[in-house]
């Protein structure tokens, strides 16, 4: 058993240390501690002000560059896509701010339709339904690739509706099957008014949970497997669409897990990164022009990009000729 005097000595030592600390803090050390803390506060305040000034300068420079690019686009784009129809496909969770339509319209193109894919298009829980749907619609799709997967068949059905136009009898069947109320693969955001010469797909950054939600907890193996499966569906779907005609994918390619990075690695069609910027919107219009004249490009400043800014390409329809979508698709291959 510990002697009571041991506890008494311990308590006295604690109180003595506390008293010495109070005396020193209120006396000899007060000025030095206060000066040190004041100096640190002033240093932190100066660092904050410097960083704020740097941020303001960077923001101002970025705004200036964006305005300059916009002016350049206003000079380079007009007329390049005159007489062309462009359809837009928006993937789930993609950032669709309308800037792509603005630049395409500036280039002279008409937005001939806009659709949004639903979660069911790539969700693994809908795989059985997609297999059944693919078997039902494949006979209505012209020039369907041999040995196409179920997902590629459905993507080709979306492509056919947009490139042939909703007035075509087979396209009407496909549109009804794709937009059925209970198991819709897509919804129509803007009426399909004509046959598209080119298709622009707007993709989300990534389907993997850690990047999408910013959560600190690691995703489960099942979540990662589902993200990988959905990524594969979208990559193969864009490839199927690109094989059928002029196609451009817009997104972000900062990491290997970003969807656009995977699309670029497949090497089909054209790609544009840095989605949400003025440069990206301009590059989409440039890329569409390049696709329509038979060139595939990878534009932006992220992984896999080949050029920061696209080049003007004359893809306007001449007044004496109006190529059919099938001819346009063949030229873009």
C-alpha positions as CSV (number, residue, x, y, z in Angstrom):
1,X,0.0,0.0,0.0
2,X,1.3,3.4,-1.0
3,X,2.1,5.7,1.9
4,X,-0.1,8.7,2.3
5,X,3.0,11.0,2.4
6,X,3.7,9.9,-1.2
7,X,0.4,11.4,-2.3
8,X,0.9,14.5,-0.3
9,X,4.4,15.1,-1.8
10,X,2.9,14.6,-5.3
11,X,0.1,17.1,-4.7
12,X,2.5,19.7,-3.3
13,X,4.8,19.3,-6.3
14,X,1.9,19.8,-8.7
15,X,0.8,23.0,-6.9
16,X,4.3,24.3,-6.7
17,X,4.8,23.8,-10.5
18,X,1.5,25.6,-11.1
19,X,2.5,28.5,-8.9
20,X,5.9,28.8,-10.6
21,X,4.2,28.8,-14.0
22,X,1.8,31.5,-13.0
23,X,4.5,33.7,-11.5
24,X,6.8,33.3,-14.5
25,X,3.9,33.9,-16.9
26,X,2.8,37.0,-15.2
27,X,6.3,38.2,-14.6
28,X,9.6,37.7,-16.5
29,X,8.2,35.6,-19.3
30,X,5.1,37.7,-19.9
31,X,6.7,40.2,-22.3
32,X,8.7,37.6,-24.2
33,X,5.7,35.3,-24.7
34,X,3.5,38.2,-25.7
35,X,6.0,39.5,-28.1
36,X,6.5,36.1,-29.7
37,X,2.8,35.5,-30.1
38,X,2.3,39.0,-31.5
39,X,5.1,38.4,-34.0
40,X,3.5,35.1,-35.1
41,X,0.1,36.8,-35.5
42,X,1.6,39.6,-37.6
43,X,3.5,37.1,-39.7
44,X,0.4,35.0,-40.3
45,X,-1.6,38.2,-41.2
46,X,1.1,39.2,-43.7
47,X,1.1,35.7,-45.3
48,X,-2.7,35.8,-45.6
49,X,-2.6,39.2,-47.3
50,X,0.1,38.0,-49.7
51,X,-1.8,34.9,-50.6
52,X,-5.0,37.0,-51.1
53,X,-3.1,39.3,-53.4
54,X,-1.7,36.4,-55.3
55,X,-5.1,34.9,-55.6
56,X,-6.6,38.2,-56.9
57,X,-3.8,38.4,-59.4
58,X,-4.3,34.9,-60.6
59,X,-8.1,35.3,-60.8
60,X,-7.6,38.5,-62.8
61,X,-5.2,36.9,-65.1
62,X,-7.5,33.9,-65.6
63,X,-10.4,36.2,-66.3
64,X,-8.3,38.1,-68.8
65,X,-7.2,34.8,-70.6
66,X,-10.8,33.6,-70.7
67,X,-11.9,36.9,-72.3
68,X,-9.1,36.7,-74.8
69,X,-10.0,33.2,-75.7
70,X,-13.6,34.1,-76.1
71,X,-12.6,36.9,-78.5
72,X,-10.4,34.5,-80.4
73,X,-13.3,32.1,-80.6
74,X,-15.7,34.8,-81.8
75,X,-13.2,35.4,-84.7
76,X,-12.4,31.8,-85.5
77,X,-15.6,29.8,-85.0
78,X,-18.4,31.6,-87.0
79,X,-19.3,29.8,-90.1
80,X,-17.2,26.7,-89.5
81,X,-20.3,24.5,-88.7
82,X,-22.9,26.3,-90.8
83,X,-25.6,24.0,-91.9
84,X,-24.5,21.2,-89.6
85,X,-26.7,19.5,-87.0
86,X,-25.1,18.5,-83.7
87,X,-26.8,16.3,-81.0
88,X,-25.8,16.3,-77.4
89,X,-25.8,13.3,-75.0
90,X,-25.5,14.1,-71.3
91,X,-24.3,11.3,-68.9
92,X,-25.6,11.1,-65.3
93,X,-24.0,13.6,-62.9
94,X,-22.3,15.5,-65.8
95,X,-22.0,19.3,-65.5
96,X,-24.1,20.7,-68.3
97,X,-24.0,24.5,-68.1
98,X,-25.1,25.2,-71.7
99,X,-21.8,26.7,-72.8
100,X,-21.2,23.9,-75.3
101,X,-24.5,24.7,-77.1
102,X,-23.5,28.4,-77.1
103,X,-20.2,27.8,-78.9
104,X,-21.7,25.3,-81.3
105,X,-24.4,27.8,-82.2
106,X,-21.7,30.5,-82.5
107,X,-20.0,28.2,-85.1
108,X,-23.2,28.0,-87.1
109,X,-24.4,24.6,-86.0
110,X,-28.0,23.7,-85.1
111,X,-28.6,21.7,-81.9
112,X,-30.8,19.0,-83.5
113,X,-31.5,17.1,-80.3
114,X,-30.4,16.6,-76.7
115,X,-30.8,13.6,-74.5
116,X,-29.8,12.6,-71.0
117,X,-28.9,9.0,-70.2
118,X,-30.4,7.6,-67.0
119,X,-28.6,5.6,-64.3
120,X,-30.2,2.5,-65.7
121,X,-28.0,2.8,-68.8
122,X,-24.9,1.6,-67.0
123,X,-26.2,0.4,-63.6
124,X,-25.2,-3.3,-63.1
125,X,-28.6,-4.1,-61.5
126,X,-30.2,-3.4,-64.9
127,X,-27.8,-5.6,-66.9
128,X,-30.5,-8.3,-67.4
129,X,-33.0,-5.8,-68.6
130,X,-30.4,-4.2,-71.0
131,X,-29.8,-7.7,-72.5
132,X,-33.5,-8.1,-73.2
133,X,-33.8,-4.6,-74.6
134,X,-30.8,-5.1,-76.9
135,X,-32.3,-8.3,-78.4
136,X,-35.6,-6.4,-79.1
137,X,-34.1,-3.3,-80.7
138,X,-31.0,-4.6,-82.7
139,X,-33.0,-5.3,-85.8
140,X,-34.1,-1.6,-86.0
141,X,-30.5,-0.3,-86.0
142,X,-28.9,0.3,-89.4
143,X,-25.2,-0.7,-89.9
144,X,-25.0,-2.4,-86.4
145,X,-21.5,-3.6,-85.7
146,X,-21.0,-7.4,-85.8
147,X,-20.7,-9.0,-82.3
148,X,-21.8,-5.8,-80.6
149,X,-22.3,-6.2,-76.8
150,X,-25.7,-5.5,-75.3
151,X,-24.5,-2.1,-74.0
152,X,-23.0,-1.2,-77.5
153,X,-26.3,-2.2,-79.1
154,X,-28.2,0.2,-76.8
155,X,-25.6,3.0,-77.4
156,X,-26.0,2.4,-81.2
157,X,-29.7,2.7,-80.7
158,X,-29.2,6.1,-79.1
159,X,-26.9,7.0,-81.9
160,X,-29.3,5.9,-84.5
161,X,-32.2,8.0,-83.1
162,X,-30.0,11.1,-83.1
163,X,-28.3,10.6,-86.5
164,X,-31.3,9.4,-88.4
165,X,-33.8,11.7,-86.8
166,X,-37.0,11.0,-84.8
167,X,-39.2,11.1,-88.0
168,X,-37.7,7.8,-89.3
169,X,-40.0,4.8,-88.6
170,X,-37.3,2.6,-87.2
171,X,-36.0,5.6,-85.1
172,X,-39.5,6.0,-83.6
173,X,-39.5,2.4,-82.5
174,X,-36.0,2.8,-80.9
175,X,-37.0,6.1,-79.2
176,X,-40.1,4.5,-77.7
177,X,-38.0,1.6,-76.4
178,X,-35.3,3.8,-75.0
179,X,-37.7,6.1,-73.2
180,X,-40.2,3.6,-71.8
181,X,-41.6,4.9,-68.5
182,X,-40.6,2.0,-66.3
183,X,-37.1,1.3,-67.5
184,X,-35.9,4.4,-69.5
185,X,-32.4,4.3,-70.8
186,X,-32.6,8.0,-71.6
187,X,-34.8,11.1,-71.5
188,X,-35.3,13.7,-74.2
189,X,-34.1,17.1,-72.9
190,X,-34.6,18.9,-76.2
191,X,-36.7,17.7,-79.1
192,X,-35.0,15.8,-81.8
193,X,-35.7,18.0,-84.8
194,X,-33.3,16.6,-87.4
195,X,-30.6,14.1,-88.3
196,X,-27.3,14.8,-86.5
197,X,-24.0,15.1,-88.4
198,X,-22.1,14.8,-85.1
199,X,-22.7,13.8,-81.5
200,X,-21.2,15.4,-78.4
201,X,-21.1,13.4,-75.2
202,X,-20.8,15.3,-71.9
203,X,-19.3,13.1,-69.2
204,X,-19.0,13.4,-65.4
205,X,-15.5,13.6,-63.9
206,X,-15.4,10.1,-62.4
207,X,-17.7,7.3,-61.3
208,X,-15.4,6.3,-58.4
209,X,-16.8,7.2,-54.9
210,X,-13.6,8.7,-53.4
211,X,-13.4,11.4,-56.2
212,X,-17.1,11.9,-56.7
213,X,-18.1,12.5,-53.1
214,X,-14.9,13.6,-51.5
215,X,-15.6,11.2,-48.6
216,X,-12.7,10.4,-46.2
217,X,-13.8,6.8,-45.7
218,X,-12.4,4.3,-48.3
219,X,-15.1,2.9,-50.6
220,X,-15.9,-0.7,-50.4
221,X,-14.7,-3.3,-52.9
222,X,-18.3,-3.5,-54.2
223,X,-18.5,0.2,-54.8
224,X,-15.2,0.2,-56.7
225,X,-16.3,-2.8,-58.8
226,X,-19.6,-1.1,-59.7
227,X,-17.7,2.1,-60.6
228,X,-15.3,0.1,-62.8
229,X,-18.3,-1.7,-64.5
230,X,-20.1,1.6,-65.2
231,X,-16.9,3.2,-66.6
232,X,-16.5,0.2,-69.0
233,X,-20.1,0.7,-70.2
234,X,-19.7,4.3,-70.9
235,X,-16.3,3.8,-72.6
236,X,-17.6,1.1,-74.9
237,X,-20.7,3.1,-75.6
238,X,-18.8,6.1,-76.7
239,X,-16.6,3.9,-78.8
240,X,-19.7,2.4,-80.5
241,X,-21.1,5.9,-81.2
242,X,-17.7,7.1,-82.5
243,X,-17.4,4.1,-84.9
244,X,-20.8,5.2,-86.4
245,X,-19.8,8.8,-87.1
246,X,-18.3,12.1,-86.0
247,X,-18.2,12.1,-82.1
248,X,-16.7,14.2,-79.4
249,X,-16.5,13.4,-75.6
250,X,-16.1,16.3,-73.2
251,X,-15.0,15.8,-69.6
252,X,-12.1,15.9,-67.1
253,X,-8.9,13.9,-67.4
254,X,-6.8,14.8,-64.3
255,X,-6.5,11.2,-63.1
256,X,-6.5,7.7,-64.5
257,X,-9.8,7.0,-62.9
258,X,-11.5,10.0,-64.6
259,X,-14.0,8.8,-67.2
260,X,-12.5,10.9,-70.0
261,X,-9.1,9.4,-69.4
262,X,-10.5,6.0,-70.0
263,X,-12.3,7.2,-73.1
264,X,-9.0,8.7,-74.4
265,X,-7.2,5.4,-73.7
266,X,-9.7,3.6,-76.0
267,X,-8.7,5.9,-78.8
268,X,-12.1,6.3,-80.5
269,X,-13.4,9.7,-81.7
270,X,-12.2,13.0,-80.4
271,X,-11.9,14.2,-76.8
272,X,-11.9,17.6,-75.0
273,X,-10.8,18.0,-71.3
274,X,-11.1,20.8,-68.7
275,X,-14.9,20.7,-68.8
276,X,-16.6,23.9,-67.5
277,X,-14.0,26.3,-68.9
278,X,-14.2,28.7,-71.8
279,X,-11.4,26.8,-73.5
280,X,-13.3,23.5,-73.3
281,X,-16.4,25.0,-74.8
282,X,-14.4,26.4,-77.7
283,X,-12.5,23.2,-78.1
284,X,-15.7,21.2,-78.5
285,X,-16.7,23.3,-81.5
286,X,-13.2,23.0,-82.9
287,X,-13.2,19.2,-82.3
288,X,-16.6,18.8,-84.0
289,X,-15.2,20.6,-87.1
290,X,-12.2,18.3,-87.1
291,X,-14.3,15.2,-86.7
292,X,-16.5,16.2,-89.6
293,X,-13.5,16.7,-91.8
294,X,-12.0,13.3,-90.9
295,X,-9.5,14.2,-88.1
296,X,-9.5,12.9,-84.5
297,X,-8.2,15.3,-81.9
298,X,-7.5,15.3,-78.1
299,X,-7.7,18.9,-76.9
300,X,-7.0,20.5,-73.6
301,X,-4.2,20.5,-71.0
302,X,-4.9,17.4,-69.0
303,X,-3.8,13.8,-69.3
304,X,-3.6,12.6,-72.9
305,X,-4.2,15.9,-74.5
306,X,-2.3,16.6,-77.8
307,X,-3.0,20.3,-78.2
308,X,-4.2,23.0,-75.8
309,X,-6.5,24.7,-78.3
310,X,-8.0,23.3,-81.5
311,X,-7.6,24.7,-85.0
312,X,-10.2,26.1,-87.3
313,X,-11.6,23.5,-89.6
314,X,-14.1,24.4,-92.4
315,X,-16.8,21.9,-91.9
316,X,-19.8,24.0,-93.1
317,X,-22.2,22.5,-95.6
318,X,-21.9,24.1,-99.0
319,X,-25.0,25.7,-100.4
320,X,-25.0,23.3,-103.4
321,X,-24.5,20.2,-101.4
322,X,-26.2,18.7,-98.4
323,X,-24.5,15.5,-97.3
324,X,-26.6,12.8,-95.6
325,X,-25.7,11.7,-92.1
326,X,-24.5,8.4,-93.4
327,X,-22.1,10.0,-95.8
328,X,-20.9,12.3,-93.0
329,X,-20.4,9.4,-90.7
330,X,-18.3,7.6,-93.3
331,X,-16.1,10.6,-93.9
332,X,-15.4,11.0,-90.2
333,X,-14.1,7.5,-89.8
